[in-house]
Amino acid sequence: MFRRALVLKCPLCGKRPSTVKRWLGHHERCRSCGIRWHREHGFELGPIALNVVVTFFLLGVGMIAGFVATAPDFPVLALTIGLVSGAILIPLIAYPFTFMVWQAFDLLTHQPDQAELDEAEKSHAGA
């Protein structure tokens, strides 16, 4: 499921098109199997938290690499501009991937019951 999510396929059915709509948007359901992306109240907190963790990790690695590469004479302005740019761009670039990875995690830990699968198939058949 995680491998499918990393290439922006539906974690459940493994097909495209999935719930990703444009870069920062998503459809209510997977357009291939019909599974709902918003499966429970508060689902959005997971992908956002995962995005924050990924962003902070990459910024930390970038900061350490920048300091090691430029020691002992640190170009403060260049490092600051690079890290601020990274703090803006990394969450935007990572969002669809963290969203799909979180959806895969949610589907693995909270597997859909038969009623949810029936609803997904019914909505997909009606579309």
C-alpha positions as CSV (number, residue, x, y, z in Angstrom):
1,M,0.0,0.0,0.0
2,F,2.8,2.4,0.8
3,R,4.5,1.8,-2.5
4,R,1.3,2.6,-4.3
5,A,0.8,5.7,-2.3
6,L,4.3,7.0,-3.0
7,V,3.5,6.9,-6.8
8,L,0.2,8.6,-6.1
9,K,-2.0,5.6,-6.8
10,C,-4.9,4.6,-4.7
11,P,-3.5,2.6,-1.7
12,L,-6.6,0.3,-1.7
13,C,-7.0,-0.6,-5.4
14,G,-3.6,0.5,-6.8
15,K,-5.1,2.3,-9.7
16,R,-5.1,5.8,-11.2
17,P,-6.9,8.1,-11.1
18,S,-7.0,8.1,-7.3
19,T,-8.2,10.8,-4.9
20,V,-5.5,13.3,-6.0
21,K,-7.0,16.2,-7.9
22,R,-4.5,18.8,-9.1
23,W,-1.5,19.1,-6.8
24,L,-3.0,20.4,-3.5
25,G,-6.6,19.1,-4.0
26,H,-8.4,15.8,-3.9
27,H,-11.6,14.2,-4.9
28,E,-14.1,13.0,-2.3
29,R,-13.6,9.4,-3.5
30,C,-11.1,7.4,-5.4
31,R,-12.1,7.6,-9.0
32,S,-11.1,4.0,-9.6
33,C,-12.6,2.1,-6.6
34,G,-14.8,4.7,-4.9
35,I,-13.3,4.6,-1.4
36,R,-13.8,7.8,0.5
37,W,-10.7,9.8,1.4
38,H,-12.3,11.4,4.4
39,R,-13.1,8.2,6.3
40,E,-13.5,9.7,9.8
41,H,-13.7,13.1,11.6
42,G,-10.2,14.7,11.8
43,F,-8.6,12.7,9.0
44,E,-6.8,15.8,7.7
45,L,-4.7,16.1,10.8
46,G,-2.7,12.9,9.9
47,P,-1.4,14.1,6.5
48,I,-0.7,17.5,7.8
49,A,1.3,16.1,10.8
50,L,3.2,13.8,8.5
51,N,4.0,16.7,6.1
52,V,5.3,18.7,9.1
53,V,7.5,15.8,10.2
54,V,8.9,15.3,6.6
55,T,9.5,19.1,6.2
56,F,11.3,19.4,9.6
57,F,13.4,16.3,8.9
58,L,14.5,17.6,5.4
59,L,15.2,21.1,6.7
60,G,17.3,19.6,9.5
61,V,19.3,17.5,7.1
62,G,19.7,20.5,4.8
63,M,20.8,22.7,7.7
64,I,23.4,20.1,8.9
65,A,24.6,19.5,5.3
66,G,24.9,23.3,4.8
67,F,26.9,23.8,8.0
68,V,29.2,20.9,7.3
69,A,29.8,21.9,3.7
70,T,30.6,25.5,4.5
71,A,32.4,25.3,7.9
72,P,34.1,27.2,9.3
73,D,33.0,30.3,7.3
74,F,29.2,30.1,7.2
75,P,27.4,32.1,4.5
76,V,24.5,33.1,6.8
77,L,22.4,34.9,4.2
78,A,22.7,32.1,1.7
79,L,21.9,29.4,4.2
80,T,18.9,31.4,5.6
81,I,17.5,32.0,2.1
82,G,17.9,28.4,1.2
83,L,16.3,27.1,4.4
84,V,13.4,29.6,4.2
85,S,12.8,28.6,0.6
86,G,12.9,25.0,1.6
87,A,10.4,25.7,4.4
88,I,8.0,27.1,1.8
89,L,8.6,24.6,-1.0
90,I,9.0,21.3,0.8
91,P,5.4,21.2,2.3
92,L,3.9,22.1,-1.1
93,I,5.9,19.5,-2.9
94,A,5.4,16.8,-0.3
95,Y,1.7,17.3,0.3
96,P,0.1,14.8,-2.2
97,F,2.7,12.2,-1.2
98,T,2.2,12.6,2.6
99,F,-1.6,12.6,2.0
100,M,-1.5,9.3,0.1
101,V,0.9,7.7,2.5
102,W,-1.3,8.7,5.4
103,Q,-4.3,7.3,3.5
104,A,-2.4,4.0,3.1
105,F,-1.5,4.0,6.8
106,D,-5.2,4.6,7.7
107,L,-6.4,1.8,5.4
108,L,-3.9,-0.6,6.9
109,T,-4.7,0.2,10.5
110,H,-8.4,0.8,10.1
111,Q,-9.4,-1.6,7.3
112,P,-12.7,-0.7,5.6
113,D,-15.6,-2.9,6.7
114,Q,-18.0,-4.5,4.2
115,A,-20.5,-1.6,4.5
116,E,-17.8,0.9,3.6
117,L,-16.7,-1.2,0.6
118,D,-20.3,-1.6,-0.5
119,E,-20.8,2.1,-0.3
120,A,-17.7,2.7,-2.3
121,E,-18.7,0.3,-5.0
122,K,-22.2,1.7,-5.1
123,S,-20.9,5.3,-5.5
124,H,-18.4,4.2,-8.1
125,A,-21.0,2.3,-10.1
126,G,-23.3,5.3,-10.0
127,A,-20.6,7.7,-11.3
